[in-house]
Amino acid sequence: MRAFLAAALLCLDGAAFAQNVPVVGDAIPASLTGMPGDPARGRAIVLDRQRGLCLLCHSGPFPEERFQGDLAPSLAGAGTRWSEGQLRLRMVDGRRLNPDTIMPSYFSTEGLRRVGRAWQGRTVLTAEEIEDVVAFLVTLRD
């Protein structure tokens, strides 16, 4: 029983799970959790400058937020420009699309450089948080 629980927990670990995520073309079509995310929680993560850090580089339709980034595409219209699966791959590990991207790999622990000690072996966001952000981003339509 203990071996079964240990194996189950290992499968839920971001590093182990991310390696088994099926990429189809330029997308990860299936939810990482098997469940849809919550757009309201996703919005909170996007706006949280300690958790998602999205507004460090991106701007978007968030008039209440000052000092939005301009290093990356605006998040306005993200749900029109990219499919749910395309957004998911960009969140999980954008290096699969562009090895030189400055976008963090939010759900990968492999092949990263200059990782802070506290983050070594850990993903930035959990599978559920990735799904929440994706669920929010698909609502952003022009």
Backbone as JSON Lines, residues from 0, in Angstrom:
{"i":0,"aa":"M","n":[0.82,-1.19,0.0],"ca":[0.0,0.0,0.0],"c":[0.86,1.26,0.0]}
{"i":1,"aa":"R","n":[1.92,1.28,0.82],"ca":[2.8,2.45,0.85],"c":[3.46,2.68,-0.49]}
{"i":2,"aa":"A","n":[3.89,1.6,-1.14],"ca":[4.53,1.73,-2.45],"c":[3.55,2.32,-3.46]}
{"i":3,"aa":"F","n":[2.3,1.92,-3.39],"ca":[1.28,2.44,-4.3],"c":[1.08,3.93,-4.06]}
{"i":4,"aa":"L","n":[0.95,4.35,-2.8],"ca":[0.78,5.76,-2.49],"c":[1.98,6.58,-2.91]}
{"i":5,"aa":"A","n":[3.17,6.07,-2.68],"ca":[4.38,6.78,-3.09],"c":[4.41,6.95,-4.6]}
{"i":6,"aa":"A","n":[4.05,5.92,-5.34],"ca":[4.02,6.01,-6.81],"c":[2.96,7.0,-7.26]}
{"i":7,"aa":"A","n":[1.82,7.0,-6.6],"ca":[0.75,7.93,-6.97],"c":[1.19,9.37,-6.72]}
{"i":8,"aa":"L","n":[1.84,9.62,-5.6],"ca":[2.32,10.96,-5.31],"c":[3.39,11.39,-6.3]}
{"i":9,"aa":"L","n":[4.25,10.49,-6.7],"ca":[5.28,10.81,-7.67],"c":[4.64,11.22,-8.99]}
{"i":10,"aa":"C","n":[3.56,10.58,-9.39],"ca":[2.87,10.92,-10.63],"c":[2.23,12.29,-10.56]}
{"i":11,"aa":"L","n":[1.88,12.74,-9.36],"ca":[1.29,14.06,-9.21],"c":[2.33,15.15,-9.14]}
{"i":12,"aa":"D","n":[3.57,14.81,-8.92],"ca":[4.64,15.78,-8.85],"c":[4.8,16.45,-10.2]}
{"i":13,"aa":"G","n":[4.95,17.78,-10.23],"ca":[5.06,18.52,-11.48],"c":[6.16,18.03,-12.39]}
{"i":14,"aa":"A","n":[7.33,17.74,-11.84],"ca":[8.46,17.32,-12.68],"c":[8.17,16.0,-13.36]}
{"i":15,"aa":"A","n":[7.63,15.06,-12.62],"ca":[7.35,13.75,-13.22],"c":[6.2,13.86,-14.22]}
{"i":16,"aa":"F","n":[5.17,14.59,-13.89],"ca":[4.01,14.71,-14.75],"c":[4.35,15.45,-16.03]}
{"i":17,"aa":"A","n":[5.13,16.53,-15.94],"ca":[5.44,17.34,-17.11],"c":[6.17,16.54,-18.18]}
{"i":18,"aa":"Q","n":[6.94,15.56,-17.79],"ca":[7.68,14.77,-18.76],"c":[6.76,13.86,-19.56]}
{"i":19,"aa":"N","n":[5.56,13.58,-19.07],"ca":[4.64,12.67,-19.73],"c":[3.48,13.39,-20.41]}
{"i":20,"aa":"V","n":[3.53,14.71,-20.48],"ca":[2.46,15.49,-21.09],"c":[2.57,15.37,-22.61]}
{"i":21,"aa":"P","n":[1.53,14.86,-23.27],"ca":[1.6,14.7,-24.73],"c":[1.43,16.04,-25.46]}
{"i":22,"aa":"V","n":[2.42,16.37,-26.26],"ca":[2.39,17.57,-27.1],"c":[1.98,17.14,-28.49]}
{"i":23,"aa":"V","n":[0.99,17.82,-29.05],"ca":[0.52,17.54,-30.4],"c":[0.7,18.82,-31.21]}
{"i":24,"aa":"G","n":[1.67,18.8,-32.12],"ca":[1.97,20.01,-32.9],"c":[2.49,21.1,-31.98]}
{"i":25,"aa":"D","n":[1.77,22.21,-31.92],"ca":[2.19,23.33,-31.08],"c":[1.27,23.5,-29.87]}
{"i":26,"aa":"A","n":[0.73,22.37,-29.38],"ca":[-0.24,22.46,-28.29],"c":[-0.18,21.23,-27.39]}
{"i":27,"aa":"I","n":[-0.7,21.42,-26.2],"ca":[-1.0,20.31,-25.29],"c":[-2.52,20.3,-25.2]}
{"i":28,"aa":"P","n":[-3.16,19.43,-25.98],"ca":[-4.62,19.49,-26.09],"c":[-5.38,19.1,-24.83]}
{"i":29,"aa":"A","n":[-4.84,18.23,-24.01],"ca":[-5.57,17.73,-22.84],"c":[-5.2,18.49,-21.58]}
{"i":30,"aa":"S","n":[-6.18,18.66,-20.72],"ca":[-5.96,19.29,-19.42],"c":[-4.9,18.51,-18.65]}
{"i":31,"aa":"L","n":[-4.06,19.21,-17.92],"ca":[-3.04,18.56,-17.09],"c":[-3.66,17.82,-15.91]}
{"i":32,"aa":"T","n":[-4.84,18.25,-15.51],"ca":[-5.5,17.66,-14.34],"c":[-6.68,16.77,-14.71]}
{"i":33,"aa":"G","n":[-7.09,16.82,-15.96],"ca":[-8.29,16.1,-16.37],"c":[-9.56,16.89,-16.07]}
{"i":34,"aa":"M","n":[-9.38,18.08,-15.54],"ca":[-10.52,18.94,-15.16],"c":[-10.29,20.33,-15.73]}
{"i":35,"aa":"P","n":[-11.36,21.05,-16.03],"ca":[-11.18,22.44,-16.48],"c":[-10.73,23.32,-15.31]}
{"i":36,"aa":"G","n":[-10.01,24.37,-15.67],"ca":[-9.56,25.32,-14.65],"c":[-10.64,26.32,-14.3]}
{"i":37,"aa":"D","n":[-10.36,27.13,-13.3],"ca":[-11.28,28.17,-12.84],"c":[-10.76,29.53,-13.31]}
{"i":38,"aa":"P","n":[-11.49,30.2,-14.22],"ca":[-11.0,31.48,-14.75],"c":[-10.77,32.55,-13.69]}
{"i":39,"aa":"A","n":[-11.59,32.59,-12.65],"ca":[-11.42,33.61,-11.61],"c":[-10.1,33.39,-10.86]}
{"i":40,"aa":"R","n":[-9.8,32.14,-10.54],"ca":[-8.51,31.86,-9.89],"c":[-7.36,32.15,-10.85]}
{"i":41,"aa":"G","n":[-7.55,31.84,-12.13],"ca":[-6.52,32.13,-13.13],"c":[-6.23,33.6,-13.24]}
{"i":42,"aa":"R","n":[-7.27,34.43,-13.22],"ca":[-7.08,35.88,-13.27],"c":[-6.27,36.35,-12.07]}
{"i":43,"aa":"A","n":[-6.6,35.82,-10.91],"ca":[-5.87,36.2,-9.69],"c":[-4.39,35.84,-9.81]}
{"i":44,"aa":"I","n":[-4.08,34.7,-10.4],"ca":[-2.68,34.29,-10.57],"c":[-1.98,35.21,-11.56]}
{"i":45,"aa":"V","n":[-2.64,35.54,-12.65],"ca":[-2.05,36.43,-13.66],"c":[-1.72,37.79,-13.04]}
{"i":46,"aa":"L","n":[-2.6,38.3,-12.21],"ca":[-2.39,39.63,-11.63],"c":[-1.48,39.62,-10.41]}
{"i":47,"aa":"D","n":[-1.22,38.47,-9.84],"ca":[-0.39,38.36,-8.64],"c":[1.09,38.49,-9.0]}
{"i":48,"aa":"R","n":[1.69,39.56,-8.6],"ca":[3.09,39.84,-8.94],"c":[4.08,38.98,-8.14]}
{"i":49,"aa":"Q","n":[3.6,38.23,-7.18],"ca":[4.46,37.31,-6.44],"c":[4.31,35.87,-6.94]}
{"i":50,"aa":"R","n":[3.19,35.55,-7.54],"ca":[2.9,34.17,-7.93],"c":[3.09,33.94,-9.43]}
{"i":51,"aa":"G","n":[2.29,34.58,-10.25],"ca":[2.35,34.34,-11.68],"c":[3.41,35.17,-12.39]}
{"i":52,"aa":"L","n":[3.62,36.35,-11.91],"ca":[4.61,37.28,-12.47],"c":[4.32,37.67,-13.92]}
{"i":53,"aa":"C","n":[3.11,37.42,-14.39],"ca":[2.78,37.64,-15.8],"c":[2.94,39.11,-16.2]}
{"i":54,"aa":"L","n":[2.51,40.02,-15.34],"ca":[2.53,41.44,-15.69],"c":[3.93,42.04,-15.65]}
{"i":55,"aa":"L","n":[4.9,41.26,-15.25],"ca":[6.28,41.7,-15.34],"c":[6.66,41.92,-16.81]}
{"i":56,"aa":"C","n":[6.16,41.05,-17.69],"ca":[6.49,41.1,-19.11],"c":[5.3,41.44,-20.01]}
{"i":57,"aa":"H","n":[4.1,41.02,-19.6],"ca":[2.9,41.21,-20.41],"c":[2.06,42.38,-19.92]}
{"i":58,"aa":"S","n":[1.32,42.97,-20.84],"ca":[0.26,43.91,-20.49],"c":[-1.05,43.21,-20.81]}
{"i":59,"aa":"G","n":[-2.14,43.85,-20.48],"ca":[-3.43,43.25,-20.77],"c":[-4.56,44.15,-20.37]}
{"i":60,"aa":"P","n":[-5.77,43.64,-20.49],"ca":[-6.96,44.44,-20.15],"c":[-7.21,44.48,-18.64]}
{"i":61,"aa":"F","n":[-6.26,45.09,-17.96],"ca":[-6.31,45.16,-16.5],"c":[-6.08,46.62,-16.08]}
{"i":62,"aa":"P","n":[-7.07,47.49,-16.29],"ca":[-6.87,48.91,-16.02],"c":[-6.52,49.23,-14.57]}
{"i":63,"aa":"E","n":[-6.89,48.33,-13.66],"ca":[-6.6,48.56,-12.24],"c":[-5.13,48.29,-11.89]}
{"i":64,"aa":"E","n":[-4.41,47.65,-12.8],"ca":[-3.01,47.3,-12.54],"c":[-2.07,48.3,-13.2]}
{"i":65,"aa":"R","n":[-1.23,48.89,-12.4],"ca":[-0.23,49.83,-12.91],"c":[1.04,49.07,-13.28]}
{"i":66,"aa":"F","n":[1.85,49.69,-14.09],"ca":[3.18,49.16,-14.43],"c":[3.12,47.77,-15.05]}
{"i":67,"aa":"Q","n":[2.41,47.65,-16.14],"ca":[2.36,46.4,-16.88],"c":[3.53,46.34,-17.85]}
{"i":68,"aa":"G","n":[3.99,45.14,-18.12],"ca":[5.17,44.94,-18.96],"c":[4.93,45.17,-20.43]}
{"i":69,"aa":"D","n":[6.05,45.32,-21.16],"ca":[5.97,45.48,-22.61],"c":[7.04,44.64,-23.32]}
{"i":70,"aa":"L","n":[7.55,43.63,-22.65],"ca":[8.57,42.75,-23.24],"c":[7.96,41.6,-24.04]}
{"i":71,"aa":"A","n":[6.7,41.31,-23.8],"ca":[6.04,40.15,-24.41],"c":[4.69,40.61,-24.97]}
{"i":72,"aa":"P","n":[4.04,39.78,-25.77],"ca":[2.75,40.17,-26.33],"c":[1.72,40.5,-25.26]}
{"i":73,"aa":"S","n":[0.84,41.42,-25.6],"ca":[-0.27,41.74,-24.72],"c":[-1.14,40.51,-24.54]}
{"i":74,"aa":"L","n":[-1.7,40.35,-23.36],"ca":[-2.61,39.24,-23.11],"c":[-4.01,39.54,-23.63]}
{"i":75,"aa":"A","n":[-4.27,40.8,-23.99],"ca":[-5.57,41.15,-24.58],"c":[-5.75,40.33,-25.86]}
{"i":76,"aa":"G","n":[-6.86,39.65,-25.96],"ca":[-7.13,38.85,-27.14],"c":[-6.41,37.52,-27.18]}
{"i":77,"aa":"A","n":[-5.8,37.1,-26.09],"ca":[-5.05,35.83,-26.07],"c":[-5.95,34.66,-26.45]}
{"i":78,"aa":"G","n":[-7.2,34.68,-26.02],"ca":[-8.13,33.59,-26.33],"c":[-8.56,33.57,-27.78]}
{"i":79,"aa":"T","n":[-8.32,34.65,-28.49],"ca":[-8.61,34.71,-29.93],"c":[-7.39,34.24,-30.73]}
{"i":80,"aa":"R","n":[-6.21,34.62,-30.28],"ca":[-4.98,34.31,-31.01],"c":[-4.51,32.87,-30.85]}
{"i":81,"aa":"W","n":[-4.75,32.29,-29.68],"ca":[-4.26,30.95,-29.39],"c":[-5.38,30.07,-28.87]}
{"i":82,"aa":"S","n":[-5.29,28.79,-29.18],"ca":[-6.26,27.82,-28.64],"c":[-5.9,27.51,-27.19]}
{"i":83,"aa":"E","n":[-6.81,26.83,-26.52],"ca":[-6.55,26.4,-25.15],"c":[-5.28,25.55,-25.07]}
{"i":84,"aa":"G","n":[-5.13,24.62,-26.0],"ca":[-3.95,23.76,-26.01],"c":[-2.66,24.52,-26.3]}
{"i":85,"aa":"Q","n":[-2.73,25.51,-27.19],"ca":[-1.55,26.32,-27.48],"c":[-1.15,27.15,-26.27]}
{"i":86,"aa":"L","n":[-2.13,27.7,-25.58],"ca":[-1.83,28.46,-24.36],"c":[-1.22,27.54,-23.29]}
{"i":87,"aa":"R","n":[-1.76,26.33,-23.19],"ca":[-1.25,25.38,-22.19],"c":[0.22,25.06,-22.44]}
{"i":88,"aa":"L","n":[0.6,24.81,-23.7],"ca":[2.01,24.5,-23.99],"c":[2.89,25.69,-23.68]}
{"i":89,"aa":"R","n":[2.45,26.88,-24.0],"ca":[3.25,28.07,-23.71],"c":[3.47,28.23,-22.21]}
{"i":90,"aa":"M","n":[2.46,27.88,-21.42],"ca":[2.59,27.96,-19.96],"c":[3.49,26.84,-19.43]}
{"i":91,"aa":"V","n":[3.28,25.63,-19.91],"ca":[4.04,24.49,-19.4],"c":[5.52,24.64,-19.71]}
{"i":92,"aa":"D","n":[5.85,24.88,-20.97],"ca":[7.26,25.0,-21.36],"c":[7.36,25.61,-22.76]}
{"i":93,"aa":"G","n":[7.38,26.92,-22.83],"ca":[7.45,27.63,-24.09],"c":[8.73,27.36,-24.87]}
{"i":94,"aa":"R","n":[9.74,26.8,-24.22],"ca":[11.0,26.49,-24.91],"c":[10.79,25.44,-26.0]}
{"i":95,"aa":"R","n":[9.7,24.68,-25.92],"ca":[9.42,23.69,-26.97],"c":[9.07,24.39,-28.28]}
{"i":96,"aa":"L","n":[8.59,25.61,-28.2],"ca":[8.25,26.39,-29.4],"c":[9.37,27.33,-29.8]}
{"i":97,"aa":"N","n":[10.06,27.88,-28.81],"ca":[11.14,28.83,-29.05],"c":[12.21,28.62,-27.97]}
{"i":98,"aa":"P","n":[13.29,27.94,-28.32],"ca":[14.33,27.66,-27.32],"c":[14.93,28.91,-26.68]}
{"i":99,"aa":"D","n":[14.8,30.06,-27.34],"ca":[15.38,31.29,-26.82],"c":[14.37,32.18,-26.1]}
{"i":100,"aa":"T","n":[13.18,31.67,-25.84],"ca":[12.15,32.49,-25.19],"c":[12.59,32.94,-23.81]}
{"i":101,"aa":"I","n":[12.08,34.1,-23.41],"ca":[12.32,34.57,-22.03],"c":[11.15,34.17,-21.13]}
{"i":102,"aa":"M","n":[10.13,33.55,-21.72],"ca":[8.97,33.09,-20.95],"c":[9.4,31.96,-20.0]}
{"i":103,"aa":"P","n":[9.07,32.09,-18.73],"ca":[9.41,31.02,-17.8],"c":[8.7,29.72,-18.15]}
{"i":104,"aa":"S","n":[9.32,28.62,-17.87],"ca":[8.7,27.3,-18.01],"c":[7.99,27.02,-16.69]}
{"i":105,"aa":"Y","n":[6.71,27.31,-16.65],"ca":[5.96,27.26,-15.4],"c":[5.71,25.85,-14.88]}
{"i":106,"aa":"F","n":[5.85,24.84,-15.75],"ca":[5.54,23.48,-15.31],"c":[6.61,22.5,-15.78]}
{"i":107,"aa":"S","n":[7.86,22.93,-15.69],"ca":[8.97,22.07,-16.08],"c":[10.11,22.31,-15.1]}
{"i":108,"aa":"T","n":[10.86,21.27,-14.84],"ca":[12.05,21.41,-14.0],"c":[13.3,20.96,-14.73]}
{"i":109,"aa":"E","n":[13.14,20.54,-15.98],"ca":[14.25,20.0,-16.75],"c":[14.9,21.06,-17.63]}
{"i":110,"aa":"G","n":[16.22,21.03,-17.71],"ca":[16.97,21.88,-18.62],"c":[16.96,23.36,-18.29]}
{"i":111,"aa":"L","n":[16.66,23.71,-17.06],"ca":[16.62,25.11,-16.65],"c":[18.0,25.54,-16.17]}
{"i":112,"aa":"R","n":[18.29,26.81,-16.34],"ca":[19.57,27.36,-15.87],"c":[19.31,28.44,-14.84]}
{"i":113,"aa":"R","n":[20.25,28.63,-13.98],"ca":[20.2,29.68,-12.95],"c":[18.9,29.63,-12.15]}
{"i":114,"aa":"V","n":[18.59,28.46,-11.62],"ca":[17.38,28.27,-10.82],"c":[17.72,28.5,-9.36]}
{"i":115,"aa":"G","n":[16.97,29.35,-8.71],"ca":[17.19,29.61,-7.29],"c":[17.06,28.34,-6.47]}
{"i":116,"aa":"R","n":[17.81,28.27,-5.42],"ca":[17.83,27.08,-4.57],"c":[16.44,26.65,-4.11]}
{"i":117,"aa":"A","n":[15.61,27.61,-3.75],"ca":[14.27,27.29,-3.27],"c":[13.39,26.68,-4.36]}
{"i":118,"aa":"W","n":[13.74,26.91,-5.63],"ca":[12.91,26.43,-6.75],"c":[13.47,25.18,-7.41]}
{"i":119,"aa":"Q","n":[14.63,24.73,-7.03],"ca":[15.21,23.55,-7.67],"c":[14.33,22.33,-7.44]}
{"i":120,"aa":"G","n":[13.99,21.64,-8.54],"ca":[13.16,20.46,-8.45],"c":[11.67,20.73,-8.28]}
{"i":121,"aa":"R","n":[11.28,22.0,-8.32],"ca":[9.87,22.39,-8.14],"c":[9.39,23.14,-9.37]}
{"i":122,"aa":"T","n":[8.13,23.0,-9.69],"ca":[7.56,23.81,-10.76],"c":[7.1,25.14,-10.19]}
{"i":123,"aa":"V","n":[7.03,26.15,-11.04],"ca":[6.6,27.47,-10.58],"c":[5.12,27.43,-10.23]}
{"i":124,"aa":"L","n":[4.32,26.81,-11.08],"ca":[2.89,26.67,-10.83],"c":[2.53,25.18,-10.81]}
{"i":125,"aa":"T","n":[1.47,24.85,-10.11],"ca":[0.97,23.48,-10.1],"c":[0.14,23.23,-11.36]}
{"i":126,"aa":"A","n":[-0.18,21.98,-11.6],"ca":[-1.02,21.63,-12.75],"c":[-2.37,22.35,-12.65]}
{"i":127,"aa":"E","n":[-2.94,22.38,-11.47],"ca":[-4.23,23.06,-11.28],"c":[-4.11,24.55,-11.57]}
{"i":128,"aa":"E","n":[-3.03,25.17,-11.12],"ca":[-2.84,26.6,-11.38],"c":[-2.64,26.88,-12.88]}
{"i":129,"aa":"I","n":[-1.92,25.99,-13.57],"ca":[-1.76,26.14,-15.02],"c":[-3.14,26.11,-15.67]}
{"i":130,"aa":"E","n":[-3.97,25.15,-15.28],"ca":[-5.31,25.05,-15.86],"c":[-6.16,26.27,-15.53]}
{"i":131,"aa":"D","n":[-6.0,26.83,-14.35],"ca":[-6.73,28.04,-13.98],"c":[-6.32,29.21,-14.88]}
{"i":132,"aa":"V","n":[-5.02,29.38,-15.08],"ca":[-4.54,30.48,-15.94],"c":[-5.01,30.28,-17.37]}
{"i":133,"aa":"V","n":[-4.9,29.07,-17.88],"ca":[-5.36,28.78,-19.25],"c":[-6.86,29.09,-19.37]}
{"i":134,"aa":"A","n":[-7.64,28.66,-18.37],"ca":[-9.09,28.93,-18.4],"c":[-9.37,30.43,-18.43]}
{"i":135,"aa":"F","n":[-8.57,31.2,-17.74],"ca":[-8.74,32.66,-17.78],"c":[-8.3,33.23,-19.12]}
{"i":136,"aa":"L","n":[-7.14,32.83,-19.6],"ca":[-6.62,33.4,-20.85],"c":[-7.55,33.15,-22.04]}
{"i":137,"aa":"V","n":[-8.22,32.02,-22.08],"ca":[-9.13,31.76,-23.21],"c":[-10.35,32.68,-23.17]}
{"i":138,"aa":"T","n":[-10.62,33.3,-22.02],"ca":[-11.74,34.25,-21.95],"c":[-11.37,35.61,-22.51]}
{"i":139,"aa":"L","n":[-10.08,35.86,-22.69],"ca":[-9.62,37.16,-23.19],"c":[-9.76,37.19,-24.72]}
{"i":140,"aa":"R","n":[-10.85,37.73,-25.18],"ca":[-11.15,37.8,-26.61],"c":[-11.22,39.26,-27.02]}
{"i":141,"aa":"D","n":[-10.85,39.53,-28.25],"ca":[-10.89,40.93,-28.75],"c":[-12.28,41.49,-28.75]}
